[in-house]
Amino acid sequence: MVKRMCLGFTFVFGLGALITGYLLLFQPVKSWMNSGTWLVTPCTIERAYVSEYSKTEKGRTTRMYQPHVLYSYRINGTAYTSEKLTLSGFSSYSTSNNAEAQSYLTPFLETASRTCLVNPADPKDAVLSNAFPTGGVLLGGLMTVIFGGVTVLFFMIGKRV
């Protein structure tokens, strides 16, 4: 019975390690590497603003602020707009500090004209920065190691029983 349970946990945590490794490590690194071939295109910042919403956790409501940047660009005569800032899957940033959210927008307000990177295979896919997604990759690596470690632990326990 214990051996069966350990094999079940081994399977579940092993699957978790594979999924987090793929989504949080492989995909971001692959996107970053592919972005080297993306088209550097002039774009215009149409709007930079901070939205406000409330988040309730454990009965406590917190006011949250989320910066947004809307920009437009043209590829082969077709106009596109995007709000995607980086290659990271975690493109939405929010904070409980309004001043911090406003300061996040400062680099985008300094000039209305700038360049963005556009995926030539899908012109709707564009970013303002192709910086390496360090935070997401570190988080993904940590989660993959944890899931992998628990997988090995349950596998070893299952073999001993």
Helices and strands as residue ranges (DSSP letters): H 2-21, I 22-26, H 27-34, G 35-37, E 39-57, E 60-75, E 78-82, H 98-109, E 113-118, E 126-127, H 134-160
